[in-house]
Amino acid sequence: MPNFSTHCKAGFFAGAGCGLIFALKEQKHNENINWLKMLEYTLLGALGGLAGSALPDILEPAIHPNHRGMAHSAVVGSGIFIKAIKSWTANSSQPQNAETVIPKAFAVGYLSHLFLDGKTPKGLPFVG
């Protein structure tokens, strides 16, 4: 079963990837790559992903095998996924900034936590 450290690592790297994708998307029309902005988005994404991946176990600590409730549910995960997709597609033509990268990376980190927990024998509860 994934522990808190595993969730944090997965969220960190998922968020960093998310931040990097948005940085690359913003840079694709520029001839000169802004490496500082790429680093900024990647680090902000990593922090957002880390926070998102930690939140389910902060809200529902893994102190017993049946700790998974609403914060670990498929319903909450689906809601976060739908909200993230709507946010990404609605703002696809607008430039990204720190205020838009962090919440998106947070969602990716949260979903990485649910994905890892969903692969365990206990799985995820539907509602909580």
N, C-alpha and C positions, 0 to 999 in steps of 0.2 A: 504494500500500500504506500502511495506517495506520502512523504512526510512534509513538514512545513518548509524545510530547506529545499526539497525537490520542487515544490510549488513555486518558491521564490526564484529559483534558478530558471525554471521554465517561463515564468512571467517576465523576468528580466530580459531574457533573450527574445521572447515573442514581442515584447514591447519595443525593444531596440530595433528589431526587424520592421515593425510597424512604423516607427519614427524614420528609419532609413528609407522606407518606401515612399513616405510622404516627402522627404527631402529630395529624393531622386525625381519624383514627380514634379516638384516645383522647379528643379534645376534643368529639366529636359529641354526647355526652350532657351536657356542661356548658353552662350558660347563659353564663358568662363565659369568654372565650377567654384562655388563658394564653399570651401571646405569647412570653414568655421560654422556655417549654417547647417551643413550636413552633420557635423559633430554635435551641434546643439540639439537638433531634432532627434538624433539617435540616442543621446543621453536622456533627454526629456521623455522619449518613448520608453526607454529602459526603466526609468523611475516610475512612470505611469503604469507600465506592465507589472512591475514589482508590487506596487501598491494594490493593483487589481487582483493579482494572484494571491495576496495575503489576506484580503478582506473576508472571504468566506470562512476561513478558520479563525479570524479575529471575532467575527460575529457568532460563530458556532464552533468553539474550541473542540479539538479532537481529543476529548478526555475519556470517551468511551466509544465502542464500535458503532453505536447508533446515533452519533452526534449530528448526522446530516439532516437538516431541516429545510426550511424555506430558502435560506441563502445558498444551499447546495442543490436546489431543485431544478428539474428540467424546465419548469415553467419560468423561473427567474432567468435561467440561461437562455431560453428562447426569446424572452423579452429583451434582454441585453443584446442578443444577436440581431434581432429585428431592428432595434433602435440604432445600433451601430451601422447596419447596412443602409438604413434610411439616411443617416447622417453623412455617410461616405458618398452616397450617390447624389444627395441634395447639394452638397458643396463641392462637387467634383471639378467645377470650372473655376472656383475661387482659390486664391493662393492660401496656402496653409501657414499657420503660425503656431506659437507655443500653446495658445489657448485652444487650438483645434487638435493639435497632435496629442496632448496629454490625455484628454478624455477618451480618445479613440484607442490609444495604447492601454489605458486602464481597462477598457472593455475587452481587448484582446487578452490581457493578463487574467482577468476574471474568467473568461471562457477557457483559457488554458488550464486553470485550476479545475473547473468542472469537467473538462475533457479527461484529465488525468484521473480524477476520482471516478468518472463514469466507466473507466476501463477496469476497475477493481471488482472483485466478486460481489461486494455490496451494491455497487452501482450508485445511481442517483435516485432520490425519491422523485416522483412526478410532481407533487405539489409541496410536500413538506410534512 
